[in-house]
């Protein structure tokens, strides 16, 4: 199954993350922990349950630094979980798939 992780930018961050439950991955191409999380995000984005309830997005902080700066992102990867446009969880650093999934599931209705 193809990944459903959507690449977003400073210009469309608000539009892409203002409804429903959205995971935002602030990352960089040179970052080993970010690369380690790529297959986990891809797998969760195509998951039978999460794939239909959660929008997975990714923003490269080297190409689009304004949003990360405005939100105080200092380390990567940083993951935000937003629900209807409000940040409900922030996670910094790589983590196991099951722990990542559990944190997302806390915010589903």
N, C-alpha and C positions, 0 to 999 in steps of 0.2 A: 504494500500500500504506500502511496506517495505521502510525504510529509504535508501536514496542514499548518506548518509554522509560517506565519506571514511576516515578511520583512517590512518594518515600519520605519518612519523617519521623523525628525523634528516637526516637519510640516504637516504630518497627518496623525501624530501621536494621540491627541485628544479625540479626534474623530474615530480612530480605530479602537480606542479603549474606554469609551464612555457608556457602553451598554452591556449588560450581562456580566458574566465572570470572564475576565481576561487575565492571562499570564503574560507579563512583559519580561523578556530576557534582555538585560543590558549586557553586552558582550563585546569582544574584539577578536579579530581573526588570529592574532598572535598569542592569544591567551590559552595555555594548555587546559586549565580547568573548564574554560568555556567549551573547548572542543570535546572534552570528556562528557559534558552535559548534552551535546547535540543529539546523540542517538536516544537519550532518555526523553528529550522534548519531542523528537520525531515520533517515538513510540507512543507517548501519551497523547499526542495530537491526533493519532489515528486509532486510539483506543475506542472500543465499542461504546463505552459509556461516556468517558470524558470528552472524546472527540466531537460528540454532538452537543455537549453542554458548556464547553469551555473554548474560548478563542485563545490560541497560542500565538504570540508575536515575539519578534526579535528585533533589537535595535543595536547597530554597531556604533559604539560610543566614539570611535575614531572619526567616522563619517558624519555623525549627528551628535555632537557633544552638548548642545544646548539643553535638551530635555533632562539628560542625566545630571548635568550641573544644577539645573533648577530644582531637581528633586533631591539633591545632596548625595547622589551615588558616588561613592569614593573607591569602592573595590568592585572588581568584576570576577566572575559573573555576579550580578545582583538580579534577583527575581522579585518582581512586584506581582501581587495578586490584587486585581481591582474588581470591585463589584459595583455595577452601575456608576462607573466613573470615580468611585472613591477607593483609595488604597486601603485594603483590609489586612494585608500581610506583606512583610519584606523579609527576604531571605538572602543572605550574602554567602557566596561560596558554593562549591559543588556539593551535592548530597545524593544519597542513594535514591533510586527510583521510587521505592515504597514510601520513604519519608516525604519525598516531594509530592507524590500522589495524595498522601494523607493530608498534607497541608492544603492542597487544592480542594479536596473533598469537604473540608470543614466549612467552606464558603458556598457550597451548592445548596439550593433549596430542596 
